[in-house]
Amino acid sequence: MAYVDILSRNNENIPVMDRQFFQGNSLIFGAFLAYTACAMIFFLYNGLYEYVNFKIYKASYFVIFAVLLVFRFACYVLANRVRRGYYLDWKNIVPDLRENWLNLNVLFTVFMPLLGISFMMSIFGSVKTLFPMVNPFYLDVPLMELDRALHFGSHPWELTHALFGSSMATEVLDFMYQLWFVLLMGFSVWMVSNHKMGHLRTKFLLCYILTWSILGTFLAVLLPAAGPCYYANFVDGFNVYAPLMDRIHEISDAIKGVDGETGLYTVRNQELLWSFYTDDYIGLGSGITAMPSMHVSFATLFYLTIREMNAKLGYLALLYLVIIQVTSVHLGWHYAVDGYVSIILTYGLWKCSGWLVARVCGAEQVVNPDNQDQYQPQAQIG
């Protein structure tokens, strides 16, 4: 924290924007470096470095960023037309671009996280695929028993199918679960591109990195479990999840009979993921892990972030979090306890990230929870 002391002693000599640029980006950059260093130690210590794929997400986030830029520019042009009667202010467009986008501070603030996330997610995909070579799955039976104990002797999937067991309800839940990946990439790139959002943006990105690092990587390696859909593949004896998987395949076959090809996305993805595992494939989507649930973790992060932007939209994000938790159990991806652990730990990391941002960056104007277009001074966010 020495650089913070230096900044505090020389505040009068450092422009506010330069201080904010340095402080916010130092946290994000430092988190990326720490994750990369720890992952490299893991690979080298276990002799897995030669198998690592650093290019899994080499272009994905940049493609989304480009699409987002085009969309935002189109909205800007149309808004000008409606409000002012012209599409572009040609007199001020170049100065505006220089101030808001085409300067080194902004370019670094945006492209550093884009590069970092792309590289980090590639490392994560490699860890997720390779860690069973180091620590094989052994927690499925204990997690199954814990699930049953927490739900008064019933398996959680029995409860969800009693409430949402119809083909139509299951198909809707299946779609909402698949939507998560689009929301994950789209929302994270949207937050990266909103470089004027200040502390909330820094807090989100820091929590994003910590969540993938601690929950998605460290705990996944420490607490390996395959999940209900793969229970029979790793546990000898009676398969307690056979009725669940039979029901899911039955619903998928019924849907497939209607449209002739699709079925449930979950069934296809579970089969594809298992083929990746048996073929030792390391790439986009590869790797099996249940504890903790990253779907639930990032649905929690969406909710916590959106709640600070807009309280009313926060209720929609909370509803989506509940849907993801229920669906992860309903479709056999996760034990219910996977999601409970993710919610608790993600909230803890969110509070920790807020404390770190406030500690390092100090007071700044942050988003008003009731109106993201207004800003108010606040000593810290936590």
C-alpha positions as CSV (number, residue, x, y, z in Angstrom):
1,M,0.0,0.0,0.0
2,A,3.0,2.3,-0.2
3,Y,1.9,3.9,-3.4
4,V,-1.3,5.0,-1.6
5,D,0.8,6.9,1.0
6,I,2.8,8.5,-1.7
7,L,-0.3,9.7,-3.5
8,S,-1.8,11.0,-0.2
9,R,1.3,13.1,0.5
10,N,1.4,14.5,-3.0
11,N,-2.3,15.0,-3.8
12,E,-1.9,18.6,-4.7
13,N,0.7,17.7,-7.4
14,I,-1.4,14.9,-9.1
15,P,-4.5,15.6,-11.2
16,V,-7.6,13.9,-9.9
17,M,-8.1,11.9,-13.2
18,D,-4.5,10.7,-13.1
19,R,-4.9,9.5,-9.4
20,Q,-8.2,7.7,-10.2
21,F,-6.7,6.2,-13.4
22,F,-3.7,4.9,-11.5
23,Q,-5.5,3.7,-8.4
24,G,-8.4,1.9,-10.1
25,N,-6.3,0.2,-12.7
26,S,-3.6,-0.8,-10.3
27,L,-6.1,-2.9,-8.4
28,I,-7.4,-4.6,-11.5
29,F,-4.0,-5.2,-13.1
30,G,-2.6,-6.5,-9.8
31,A,-5.5,-9.0,-9.5
32,F,-4.8,-10.3,-13.0
33,L,-1.1,-10.7,-12.3
34,A,-1.8,-12.5,-8.9
35,Y,-4.2,-14.9,-10.6
36,T,-1.8,-15.6,-13.5
37,A,1.2,-16.2,-11.1
38,C,-0.7,-18.6,-8.9
39,A,-2.0,-20.5,-12.0
40,M,1.5,-20.8,-13.4
41,I,2.8,-22.1,-10.1
42,F,0.0,-24.7,-10.2
43,F,0.7,-25.8,-13.7
44,L,4.5,-26.0,-13.3
45,Y,4.4,-27.7,-9.9
46,N,2.1,-30.4,-11.2
47,G,3.8,-30.8,-14.6
48,L,0.8,-29.6,-16.5
49,Y,2.2,-26.5,-18.3
50,E,2.6,-28.3,-21.7
51,Y,-1.1,-29.0,-21.8
52,V,-2.3,-25.4,-21.1
53,N,-4.3,-23.6,-23.8
54,F,-3.8,-19.8,-23.5
55,K,-6.0,-19.0,-26.6
56,I,-9.4,-20.4,-25.6
57,Y,-11.0,-17.0,-25.4
58,K,-8.5,-15.1,-27.6
59,A,-11.1,-13.2,-29.6
60,S,-14.5,-13.7,-27.9
61,Y,-14.5,-10.7,-25.6
62,F,-13.1,-8.4,-28.3
63,V,-15.8,-9.4,-30.8
64,I,-18.5,-8.7,-28.2
65,F,-16.8,-5.4,-27.4
66,A,-16.9,-4.4,-31.1
67,V,-20.5,-5.3,-31.4
68,L,-21.3,-3.3,-28.3
69,L,-19.5,-0.3,-29.7
70,V,-21.5,-0.4,-32.9
71,F,-24.7,-0.7,-30.9
72,R,-23.9,2.2,-28.6
73,F,-22.9,4.4,-31.5
74,A,-26.2,3.6,-33.3
75,C,-28.1,4.5,-30.1
76,Y,-26.1,7.7,-29.8
77,V,-26.9,8.7,-33.3
78,L,-30.6,7.9,-33.0
79,A,-30.8,9.8,-29.7
80,N,-29.2,12.9,-31.3
81,R,-31.7,12.7,-34.1
82,V,-34.7,12.5,-31.8
83,R,-33.5,15.1,-29.2
84,R,-31.7,17.6,-31.4
85,G,-32.8,17.0,-35.0
86,Y,-29.4,15.9,-36.3
87,Y,-27.5,12.7,-36.3
88,L,-24.0,13.9,-35.5
89,D,-22.4,17.1,-34.3
90,W,-19.6,17.2,-36.8
91,K,-18.0,20.2,-35.2
92,N,-17.5,18.5,-31.8
93,I,-17.2,14.9,-32.8
94,V,-13.4,14.8,-32.9
95,P,-12.9,16.6,-29.6
96,D,-15.5,14.3,-28.0
97,L,-13.8,11.2,-29.3
98,R,-10.4,12.4,-28.0
99,E,-11.9,13.1,-24.5
100,N,-14.0,10.0,-24.1
101,W,-12.2,7.3,-26.1
102,L,-9.2,8.2,-28.1
103,N,-6.7,8.9,-25.4
104,L,-4.1,6.6,-23.7
105,N,-5.8,6.6,-20.3
106,V,-9.2,5.5,-21.6
107,L,-7.7,3.0,-24.1
108,F,-5.6,1.4,-21.3
109,T,-8.6,1.4,-18.9
110,V,-10.7,-0.5,-21.4
111,F,-8.3,-2.8,-23.2
112,M,-6.3,-3.9,-20.2
113,P,-9.3,-5.6,-18.6
114,L,-10.4,-7.0,-22.0
115,L,-7.0,-8.6,-22.5
116,G,-6.8,-9.7,-18.9
117,I,-10.2,-11.3,-18.9
118,S,-9.5,-13.1,-22.2
119,F,-6.2,-14.5,-20.8
120,M,-7.6,-15.3,-17.4
121,M,-10.6,-17.1,-18.7
122,S,-8.3,-19.2,-21.0
123,I,-6.2,-20.1,-17.9
124,F,-9.3,-20.9,-16.0
125,G,-10.6,-23.2,-18.8
126,S,-7.3,-25.1,-18.7
127,V,-7.3,-25.4,-14.9
128,K,-10.9,-26.6,-14.9
129,T,-10.0,-29.3,-17.5
130,L,-6.7,-30.5,-16.0
131,F,-7.2,-30.4,-12.3
132,P,-8.8,-34.0,-12.1
133,M,-5.4,-35.3,-13.0
134,V,-4.1,-33.8,-9.7
135,N,-7.2,-34.1,-7.4
136,P,-9.8,-36.6,-8.7
137,F,-13.5,-36.2,-8.0
138,Y,-14.3,-37.5,-4.5
139,L,-17.0,-35.2,-3.0
140,D,-20.1,-36.3,-4.9
141,V,-21.4,-38.7,-2.3
142,P,-20.8,-36.3,0.7
143,L,-22.5,-33.4,-1.2
144,M,-25.4,-35.6,-2.1
145,E,-25.9,-36.6,1.5
146,L,-25.5,-33.0,2.7
147,D,-28.1,-31.9,0.1
148,R,-30.5,-34.5,1.4
149,A,-29.9,-33.5,5.1
150,L,-30.4,-29.8,4.4
151,H,-33.7,-30.5,2.6
152,F,-35.3,-32.7,5.3
153,G,-34.6,-36.0,3.8
154,S,-35.5,-35.2,0.2
155,H,-33.3,-34.6,-2.8
156,P,-33.6,-31.0,-3.9
157,W,-34.4,-32.0,-7.5
158,E,-37.4,-33.9,-6.2
159,L,-38.8,-30.6,-4.9
160,T,-38.1,-28.6,-8.0
161,H,-39.7,-31.2,-10.3
162,A,-42.7,-31.3,-8.0
163,L,-43.1,-27.6,-8.6
164,F,-41.7,-27.1,-12.2
165,G,-41.7,-30.7,-13.6
166,S,-43.8,-30.0,-16.7
167,S,-42.1,-30.1,-20.1
168,M,-42.9,-26.5,-20.8
169,A,-41.5,-25.2,-17.4
170,T,-38.4,-27.3,-17.8
171,E,-37.9,-26.0,-21.3
172,V,-38.2,-22.4,-20.1
173,L,-35.7,-23.1,-17.2
174,D,-33.4,-24.7,-19.7
175,F,-33.4,-21.6,-21.9
176,M,-32.8,-19.3,-18.9
177,Y,-29.8,-21.4,-17.9
178,Q,-28.3,-21.2,-21.4
179,L,-28.9,-17.4,-21.4
180,W,-26.4,-17.1,-18.6
181,F,-23.3,-17.5,-20.8
182,V,-24.5,-14.6,-23.1
183,L,-25.3,-12.4,-20.0
184,L,-21.9,-13.3,-18.5
185,M,-19.9,-12.2,-21.5
186,G,-22.2,-9.3,-22.5
187,F,-22.5,-7.8,-19.0
188,S,-18.8,-8.1,-18.2
189,V,-17.8,-6.4,-21.5
190,W,-20.5,-3.7,-20.9
191,M,-19.0,-3.0,-17.5
192,V,-15.5,-2.9,-19.0
193,S,-16.5,-0.4,-21.7
194,N,-18.2,2.0,-19.2
195,H,-15.0,3.5,-18.1
196,K,-16.7,6.6,-16.5
197,M,-18.7,4.4,-14.0
198,G,-15.9,4.9,-11.5
199,H,-15.7,2.9,-8.3
200,L,-18.6,0.6,-9.1
201,R,-16.9,-0.5,-12.3
202,T,-13.6,-1.1,-10.4
203,K,-15.5,-3.0,-7.7
204,F,-17.3,-5.2,-10.2
205,L,-14.1,-6.1,-12.1
206,L,-12.1,-6.8,-9.0
207,C,-14.9,-9.1,-7.7
208,Y,-15.1,-10.7,-11.1
209,I,-11.5,-11.6,-11.0
210,L,-11.6,-12.8,-7.4
211,T,-14.6,-14.9,-8.0
212,W,-13.0,-16.8,-10.9
213,S,-9.8,-17.0,-8.9
214,I,-11.1,-18.2,-5.5
215,L,-14.4,-19.9,-6.3
216,G,-13.9,-21.0,-9.9
217,T,-10.2,-22.1,-9.5
218,F,-9.0,-22.6,-6.0
219,L,-12.2,-24.1,-4.5
220,A,-12.9,-26.1,-7.6
221,V,-9.5,-27.8,-7.3
222,L,-9.8,-28.1,-3.5
223,L,-13.4,-29.5,-3.5
224,P,-13.7,-31.6,-6.7
225,A,-17.2,-32.8,-7.5
226,A,-18.6,-33.8,-10.9
227,G,-22.3,-33.1,-10.2
228,P,-25.5,-35.1,-10.3
229,C,-25.5,-35.5,-14.1
230,Y,-22.2,-37.3,-13.9
231,Y,-22.7,-39.0,-10.6
232,A,-22.9,-42.5,-12.1
233,N,-19.6,-41.9,-14.0
234,F,-17.6,-41.4,-10.8
235,V,-19.5,-43.2,-8.0
236,D,-19.8,-47.0,-7.8
237,G,-23.0,-48.6,-6.8
238,F,-26.6,-47.3,-6.9
239,N,-27.1,-44.1,-8.8
240,V,-29.5,-41.9,-6.8
241,Y,-29.8,-39.5,-9.7
242,A,-31.0,-42.0,-12.3
243,P,-34.6,-41.0,-11.9
244,L,-33.7,-37.3,-12.4
245,M,-31.6,-38.0,-15.5
246,D,-34.3,-40.3,-16.9
247,R,-36.9,-37.5,-16.5
248,I,-34.7,-34.9,-18.1
249,H,-34.0,-37.2,-21.2
250,E,-37.7,-38.0,-21.3
251,I,-38.6,-34.3,-21.5
252,S,-35.9,-33.7,-24.0
253,D,-37.1,-36.5,-26.3
254,A,-40.7,-35.1,-26.1
255,I,-39.5,-31.6,-27.1
256,K,-37.4,-33.1,-29.9
257,G,-40.4,-34.9,-31.2
258,V,-42.2,-31.6,-31.6
259,D,-39.6,-29.6,-33.5
260,G,-37.5,-32.5,-34.9
261,E,-34.1,-31.6,-33.7
262,T,-33.5,-29.4,-30.6
263,G,-34.6,-31.1,-27.4
264,L,-33.2,-29.6,-24.2
265,Y,-29.9,-27.7,-24.6
266,T,-28.9,-29.2,-21.2
267,V,-28.9,-32.8,-22.5
268,R,-26.8,-31.9,-25.6
269,N,-24.4,-29.8,-23.5
270,Q,-24.0,-32.5,-20.9
271,E,-23.2,-35.1,-23.6
272,L,-20.8,-32.7,-25.3
273,L,-19.0,-31.9,-22.0
274,W,-18.6,-35.6,-21.2
275,S,-17.1,-36.2,-24.7
276,F,-14.6,-33.3,-24.0
277,Y,-13.7,-35.0,-20.8
278,T,-13.2,-38.5,-22.3
279,D,-11.3,-37.0,-25.3
280,D,-9.0,-34.9,-23.1
281,Y,-10.1,-31.8,-25.0
282,I,-9.0,-28.4,-23.7
283,G,-11.0,-25.6,-25.3
284,L,-14.1,-23.4,-25.0
285,G,-16.5,-25.0,-22.5
286,S,-14.3,-28.0,-21.5
287,G,-13.9,-29.1,-18.0
288,I,-16.3,-30.7,-15.4
289,T,-16.8,-29.2,-11.9
290,A,-19.8,-28.7,-9.7
291,M,-18.6,-27.2,-6.4
292,P,-19.0,-24.2,-6.2
293,S,-21.5,-23.2,-8.9
294,M,-20.1,-20.5,-11.1
295,H,-23.6,-20.0,-12.7
296,V,-25.0,-19.1,-9.3
297,S,-21.9,-17.1,-8.4
298,F,-22.2,-14.8,-11.3
299,A,-25.9,-14.5,-11.1
300,T,-25.2,-13.3,-7.6
301,L,-22.6,-10.8,-8.9
302,F,-25.1,-9.6,-11.6
303,Y,-27.6,-8.9,-8.8
304,L,-25.2,-7.1,-6.5
305,T,-23.9,-4.9,-9.3
306,I,-27.3,-4.1,-10.9
307,R,-28.8,-3.4,-7.4
308,E,-26.3,-0.6,-6.9
309,M,-27.1,0.9,-10.4
310,N,-30.8,0.7,-10.1
311,A,-32.8,-0.6,-7.2
312,K,-35.8,-1.6,-9.3
313,L,-33.7,-3.5,-11.9
314,G,-32.1,-5.2,-8.9
315,Y,-35.3,-7.1,-8.2
316,L,-35.2,-8.5,-11.8
317,A,-31.6,-9.6,-11.2
318,L,-32.6,-11.2,-7.9
319,L,-35.3,-13.1,-9.7
320,Y,-32.8,-14.4,-12.3
321,L,-30.5,-15.5,-9.4
322,V,-33.3,-17.5,-7.9
323,I,-34.1,-19.0,-11.3
324,I,-30.5,-20.0,-11.9
325,Q,-30.2,-21.6,-8.4
326,V,-33.4,-23.6,-9.0
327,T,-32.5,-24.6,-12.6
328,S,-28.9,-25.7,-11.7
329,V,-30.5,-28.4,-9.4
330,H,-33.6,-29.0,-11.6
331,L,-31.4,-30.0,-14.7
332,G,-28.9,-32.0,-12.8
333,W,-25.9,-29.7,-13.2
334,H,-25.4,-29.0,-9.5
335,Y,-26.1,-30.0,-5.9
336,A,-28.1,-27.3,-4.2
337,V,-25.3,-26.8,-1.7
338,D,-23.1,-25.8,-4.6
339,G,-25.3,-22.7,-5.2
340,Y,-25.7,-21.9,-1.5
341,V,-21.9,-21.8,-1.0
342,S,-21.5,-19.7,-4.2
343,I,-24.1,-17.1,-3.0
344,I,-22.4,-16.7,0.5
345,L,-18.9,-16.5,-0.8
346,T,-19.7,-14.2,-3.7
347,Y,-21.4,-11.8,-1.4
348,G,-18.3,-11.9,0.9
349,L,-16.0,-11.2,-2.1
350,W,-18.3,-8.3,-3.1
351,K,-18.0,-6.7,0.3
352,C,-14.2,-7.4,0.3
353,S,-13.9,-5.8,-3.1
354,G,-15.8,-2.7,-2.0
355,W,-13.6,-2.3,1.0
356,L,-10.4,-2.6,-1.1
357,V,-11.7,-0.1,-3.7
358,A,-12.6,2.4,-1.0
359,R,-9.3,1.8,0.8
360,V,-7.1,2.3,-2.3
361,C,-9.2,4.8,-4.3
362,G,-10.8,6.8,-1.6
363,A,-13.9,8.9,-2.0
364,E,-15.4,9.4,-5.5
365,Q,-18.7,10.1,-7.1
366,V,-20.5,6.8,-7.6
367,V,-23.7,5.6,-9.2
368,N,-26.9,6.5,-7.4
369,P,-28.7,3.2,-6.8
370,D,-32.0,4.7,-7.9
371,N,-30.7,6.4,-11.1
372,Q,-27.6,5.4,-12.9
373,D,-27.5,8.7,-14.8
374,Q,-27.1,10.7,-11.6
375,Y,-24.0,10.7,-9.4
376,Q,-23.5,11.6,-5.8
377,P,-20.4,11.8,-3.5
378,Q,-19.9,8.9,-1.2
379,A,-17.0,8.1,1.1
380,Q,-16.8,4.5,0.2
381,I,-18.7,1.6,-1.2
382,G,-18.8,-1.7,0.5
